[in-house]
Structures are given as C-alpha cells and as structure tokens.
Amino acid sequence: MKKKINICQKTGLDAQKSKGWLGANKYLIMRRISQLSILFVFLLGPWFGIWIVKGNLTSSLTLDTLPLTDPYVLLQSFFAGHSIIKDALIGALIVIVFYLVVGGRVFCSWVCPVNIVTDAANWLRCKLGVQNKGGGITSKTRYWLLAMSFILAFVTGSVVWELVNPVSILHRGIIFGMSFGWGLIALIFLFDLLVVNKGWCSRLCPVGAFYSLLGKGSLLRVSAKNRDDCTDCLECFSVCPESQIIRPALKGQGSDIILDGNCTNCGRCIDICEPDVFSYTTRFKKNTTK
C-alpha cells in the first residue's frame, strides 16, 4: 500500500524541481542569516569585547550613538508609571518608523530568536506527522494577553511581562547565560510540537500581537498578483504562520495585496509556490483586475 503523504511533507517539492533547492528556500535562508547576524552582533561585546552594539533586543545602543528601544516594552514602562528618558523615546520612535515601513511582524520572522525554535518544532511536527489542533486557543488569545500585560504593568508598577518574555529571556540568555530559561524555551518547543500547531507565535505571543497592530498600515506587503495561476495545492497555507490571512488576497474579488497586520513578511509563500503566485510589493500597487 502506498504511504500517504500529508501536505506539509510535500510542501516545496514542486518548487524545488522548478527553482532548485536554493530558489525554493531563499527567503528562509535570508531570515536565518538575519536572525543569527543580529544575535552575533550582540554577542561581539560580551564574548569578544567588540562593542558595536550594547544591550539587547529590549534596549540597545549602536556605536555609542544610535539608540533603539522596543516600543512594546516602553509602553509597558509608561503604564507602570516609570519615567521615560529621552534616548528611550527616540529609540522607540526609530523602531516604530522602521516597522511602519517594512511591517511590524517582520520582527517575528526576521529578528526574533524564538522564531527559530518554533520553526524547528513545526518542521519536526511535519516530519513526524504529528496531528494537533488548536485546543480551543484562538489567535485572539494573544490580544487578551497583550492587554493583560499593560494592566499588570499599571497595577504592579513594574514591567511584569519581561520577567517571563521568552524573546527577552532567550536573547539575554544566549548572550549572558541562563539556567531556568532553557526550560521555558523547551516548553514552547514542546507546546508547538505536541499541543498546538504554530501555537506560540500565532496564538499566544503578545509581542507578535503588538507588532501586528503596529504593522497594519506598513508599506511593504506580499501580493498574490498571479492568483489566476494558483493550482489550489494549499502549500502556502501549510507554511504560512498566519494562514488565515492568505485567503482574502488569493481567492477574493478585490485587492490581491495581503493587508492583514499579522502577515510576517517571511516570504515562505513566495519561496514554495511553484507557479510564483506571490511576490513582495507595496500596499499601493494593487491589482484589482484579476
């Protein structure tokens, strides 16, 4: 009897045949280079004494000149009643402007180190054929957690979320060392592998929820401009961390642009689509004729 192969196990095979392995994984490779390069720049100081960047993803100073601040953390600090220094405010504004251009959740796919962990869990889940559902956890849950993080900051007078934020814990831990933090990262890996498919990033993480709101009006977008060539293979739905955002642009009668703020601009749909339905564009180049 011929062994049945699920969608995720065959995803990208046709694209590899027509584009080659590199062509079918180019944006994935670029993302890993981006994530690891950012981490390496932070490591240069504490590990080798080369201080190009000081700090971490929450707050940093590049070449002793350019401040960068996570606006989500800064907003929590504001609700906690902390005084906001000028450099932190300038750093947050720089980050906000950047993500208003390229898309807020670009942070999730091109910067966040936890994305490597959750992608690994998804890859292994596919290889092992693990079948798991949402378990009642919807994508709206992350917005409730986002609101809760601000409420807790206001009530307690401290940035409570940063005590358990896996993004900060993993980034600081790799740079400065950590103990229990590895346990938290392992739990996220197992959660995505065995409990809920794409559970952490797509359903629970308030950081992603915050950046999705920030990126609603961003300039850089993914377009299904060649949607008439779609073969309904569903491979784009398989690889997309937010698959619900694809249908309006792919099957709708209006714009072919994916305008949902939850798009991470990861480029995987572009990579694995053999007929090249998807491509990067701007929100202004709308194709409404198809």
C-alpha positions as CSV (number, residue, x, y, z in Angstrom):
1,M,0.0,0.0,0.0
2,K,1.3,3.4,-1.0
3,K,2.2,5.6,2.0
4,K,0.0,8.7,2.2
5,I,2.0,11.9,2.4
6,N,0.4,14.9,4.1
7,I,0.5,18.4,2.6
8,C,3.3,19.7,4.8
9,Q,5.6,16.8,3.9
10,K,5.3,17.5,0.2
11,T,5.4,21.3,0.6
12,G,8.0,22.9,-1.6
13,L,8.9,19.8,-3.6
14,D,7.5,21.1,-6.9
15,A,9.1,24.5,-6.2
16,Q,12.5,22.8,-5.7
17,K,12.1,21.0,-9.0
18,S,11.5,24.2,-10.9
19,K,13.5,26.7,-8.9
20,G,16.2,24.5,-7.3
21,W,16.6,24.0,-3.6
22,L,18.2,27.4,-3.1
23,G,15.4,29.2,-5.1
24,A,12.7,27.4,-3.1
25,N,14.3,28.4,0.2
26,K,16.0,31.8,-0.5
27,Y,13.9,33.9,1.9
28,L,14.1,31.2,4.6
29,I,17.9,31.3,4.3
30,M,17.9,35.1,4.4
31,R,15.8,35.1,7.5
32,R,18.1,32.7,9.3
33,I,21.1,34.9,8.3
34,S,19.3,38.0,9.6
35,Q,18.4,36.4,12.9
36,L,21.8,34.9,13.5
37,S,23.6,38.0,12.4
38,I,21.7,40.2,14.7
39,L,22.4,37.8,17.6
40,F,26.1,37.7,16.6
41,V,26.4,41.5,16.7
42,F,25.0,41.5,20.2
43,L,27.4,38.7,21.2
44,L,30.5,40.5,20.0
45,G,30.7,42.7,23.0
46,P,30.3,40.4,26.0
47,W,32.1,37.5,24.2
48,F,34.9,39.2,22.4
49,G,35.0,42.8,23.7
50,I,33.9,44.3,20.4
51,W,31.1,46.7,21.4
52,I,29.3,47.5,18.2
53,V,26.0,47.1,20.0
54,K,25.4,47.4,23.7
55,G,22.3,46.0,25.4
56,N,19.7,43.6,24.0
57,L,16.5,43.5,21.9
58,T,14.7,45.4,24.6
59,S,17.0,48.4,24.6
60,S,20.3,48.9,22.8
61,L,22.9,51.5,21.7
62,T,24.7,51.0,18.4
63,L,28.2,52.5,18.0
64,D,27.5,54.6,21.2
65,T,25.2,56.8,19.0
66,L,22.1,55.1,17.8
67,P,19.5,54.2,20.5
68,L,16.9,51.5,19.8
69,T,14.1,50.7,22.1
70,D,11.3,48.1,21.9
71,P,8.1,50.3,21.8
72,Y,6.1,47.5,23.4
73,V,8.4,47.5,26.5
74,L,8.4,51.3,26.6
75,L,4.6,51.4,26.6
76,Q,4.6,48.9,29.4
77,S,7.0,51.1,31.3
78,F,4.7,54.1,30.7
79,F,1.7,52.2,32.2
80,A,3.9,51.1,35.1
81,G,4.5,54.8,35.9
82,H,8.2,54.8,35.1
83,S,9.9,57.9,33.9
84,I,10.7,57.8,30.2
85,I,14.2,59.1,29.3
86,K,14.8,61.0,26.1
87,D,17.0,58.3,24.5
88,A,14.5,55.6,25.1
89,L,11.7,57.6,23.5
90,I,13.9,58.4,20.5
91,G,14.9,54.8,20.2
92,A,11.3,53.7,20.2
93,L,10.3,56.2,17.6
94,I,13.1,55.0,15.3
95,V,11.8,51.4,15.7
96,I,8.2,52.4,15.1
97,V,9.1,54.3,11.9
98,F,11.1,51.3,10.6
99,Y,8.3,48.8,11.2
100,L,5.7,51.1,9.8
101,V,7.6,50.8,6.5
102,V,8.6,47.1,6.4
103,G,5.8,45.7,8.6
104,G,5.6,45.2,12.3
105,R,5.7,41.4,12.3
106,V,8.9,41.4,10.3
107,F,10.3,41.4,13.8
108,C,8.8,38.0,14.4
109,S,10.2,36.4,11.2
110,W,13.5,38.3,10.6
111,V,14.7,39.3,14.1
112,C,13.1,37.2,16.9
113,P,15.3,34.2,18.0
114,V,12.3,32.3,19.3
115,N,11.1,32.0,15.7
116,I,14.0,29.6,15.1
117,V,12.7,27.4,17.9
118,T,9.1,27.4,16.8
119,D,10.0,26.8,13.2
120,A,12.1,23.9,14.3
121,A,9.1,22.5,16.2
122,N,6.9,22.9,13.2
123,W,9.5,21.2,10.9
124,L,9.7,18.2,13.3
125,R,6.0,18.0,13.7
126,C,5.7,17.8,9.9
127,K,8.4,15.1,9.7
128,L,6.8,13.0,12.4
129,G,3.3,13.5,11.1
130,V,2.1,14.9,14.4
131,Q,-1.6,15.9,14.2
132,N,-2.7,18.5,16.7
133,K,-5.4,21.1,16.7
134,G,-5.9,24.5,18.3
135,G,-7.1,23.1,21.5
136,G,-9.6,25.9,21.9
137,I,-6.8,28.5,21.8
138,T,-7.5,31.1,19.1
139,S,-5.4,33.8,17.6
140,K,-7.4,36.4,19.6
141,T,-5.9,35.0,22.8
142,R,-2.6,36.9,22.2
143,Y,-4.5,40.2,22.1
144,W,-6.0,39.4,25.5
145,L,-2.5,38.6,26.8
146,L,-1.3,41.9,25.3
147,A,-4.0,43.8,27.1
148,M,-3.2,41.9,30.3
149,S,0.5,42.9,30.1
150,F,-0.5,46.6,30.2
151,I,-3.0,46.0,33.0
152,L,-0.4,44.2,35.1
153,A,2.1,46.9,34.5
154,F,-0.3,49.5,35.7
155,V,-1.4,47.5,38.7
156,T,2.0,46.4,39.9
157,G,4.1,49.4,38.8
158,S,6.6,47.1,37.0
159,V,7.1,45.6,33.6
160,V,5.8,42.1,34.6
161,W,5.8,40.6,31.2
162,E,9.5,41.0,30.8
163,L,10.1,38.6,33.7
164,V,8.6,35.7,31.6
165,N,9.0,37.0,28.0
166,P,10.7,34.1,26.1
167,V,12.0,36.6,23.5
168,S,14.0,38.6,26.0
169,I,14.9,35.5,28.1
170,L,16.3,33.6,25.1
171,H,18.2,36.7,23.7
172,R,19.7,37.7,27.1
173,G,20.3,34.1,28.0
174,I,22.4,33.3,24.9
175,I,24.4,36.5,25.4
176,F,24.8,36.4,29.2
177,G,23.9,32.9,30.1
178,M,20.7,31.4,31.7
179,S,19.5,28.4,33.6
180,F,15.8,28.0,34.0
181,G,15.3,30.0,30.8
182,W,16.2,26.9,28.7
183,G,13.3,25.1,30.4
184,L,10.9,27.8,29.2
185,I,12.2,27.6,25.7
186,A,11.9,23.8,25.8
187,L,8.2,24.2,26.9
188,I,7.5,26.4,23.9
189,F,9.1,23.9,21.6
190,L,7.1,21.0,23.0
191,F,3.9,23.1,23.1
192,D,4.2,23.8,19.3
193,L,5.3,20.3,18.6
194,L,2.8,18.3,20.6
195,V,-0.1,20.5,21.7
196,V,-0.9,23.3,19.2
197,N,0.5,23.7,15.7
198,K,2.2,27.1,15.5
199,G,0.7,27.7,18.9
200,W,3.1,30.2,20.5
201,C,3.7,32.7,17.7
202,S,0.3,32.5,16.1
203,R,-1.9,32.3,19.1
204,L,-0.3,33.3,22.3
205,C,2.7,35.7,21.9
206,P,1.7,39.3,22.9
207,V,4.8,40.6,21.3
208,G,3.6,39.5,17.9
209,A,0.1,40.9,18.7
210,F,1.6,44.3,19.5
211,Y,3.7,44.4,16.3
212,S,0.7,43.2,14.2
213,L,-1.1,46.4,15.3
214,L,1.9,48.5,14.5
215,G,2.2,47.0,11.0
216,K,-1.4,47.3,9.9
217,G,-0.5,50.3,7.7
218,S,3.0,49.3,6.7
219,L,4.3,49.9,3.2
220,L,6.0,46.6,2.4
221,R,3.4,43.8,1.5
222,V,3.1,40.4,-0.1
223,S,0.9,40.2,-3.1
224,A,-0.9,37.3,-4.8
225,K,-0.6,39.2,-8.1
226,N,-0.6,36.0,-10.1
227,R,-3.5,34.4,-8.3
228,D,-5.1,33.2,-11.5
229,D,-2.2,30.8,-11.8
230,C,-3.0,29.2,-8.4
231,T,-3.3,25.4,-8.6
232,D,-5.0,25.1,-5.2
233,C,-2.2,22.9,-3.8
234,L,-2.6,24.6,-0.4
235,E,1.2,24.6,0.2
236,C,1.2,28.3,1.0
237,F,-1.4,27.7,3.7
238,S,0.8,24.9,5.1
239,V,3.9,27.1,5.5
240,C,2.3,30.4,6.5
241,P,2.4,31.1,10.2
242,E,-0.8,33.0,9.8
243,S,-2.6,31.1,7.1
244,Q,-5.9,32.8,7.7
245,I,-4.5,36.0,6.1
246,I,-3.9,34.4,2.7
247,R,-7.4,33.6,1.5
248,P,-8.8,37.2,1.1
249,A,-5.9,38.1,-1.3
250,L,-5.7,34.7,-3.0
251,K,-9.4,34.0,-3.5
252,G,-11.1,37.3,-3.0
253,Q,-12.5,39.6,-5.7
254,G,-10.8,42.7,-4.5
255,S,-7.2,43.6,-4.0
256,D,-4.5,40.9,-4.4
257,I,-2.4,42.5,-1.6
258,I,-2.2,40.8,1.8
259,L,-3.1,43.8,4.0
260,D,-3.6,42.0,7.3
261,G,-1.2,43.2,10.0
262,N,-0.5,39.7,11.1
263,C,1.5,39.0,7.9
264,T,5.1,38.5,9.0
265,N,6.5,39.2,5.5
266,C,8.5,35.9,6.0
267,G,8.5,35.2,2.3
268,R,7.8,31.4,2.6
269,C,4.7,31.6,0.4
270,I,6.9,33.2,-2.2
271,D,9.6,30.5,-1.8
272,I,7.4,27.4,-2.1
273,C,4.9,28.5,-4.7
274,E,5.9,26.7,-7.9
275,P,3.8,28.9,-10.2
276,D,5.1,32.1,-8.5
277,V,1.7,33.4,-7.4
278,F,3.2,35.5,-4.6
279,S,5.8,38.3,-4.6
280,Y,6.8,41.3,-2.5
281,T,5.3,44.7,-3.4
282,T,4.0,47.8,-1.7
283,R,0.5,48.4,-0.4
284,F,-0.1,50.9,-3.2
285,K,0.5,48.6,-6.2
286,K,-2.9,46.9,-6.1
287,N,-4.1,44.6,-8.8
288,T,-7.9,44.5,-8.8
289,T,-8.4,43.2,-12.3
290,K,-7.8,39.5,-11.5
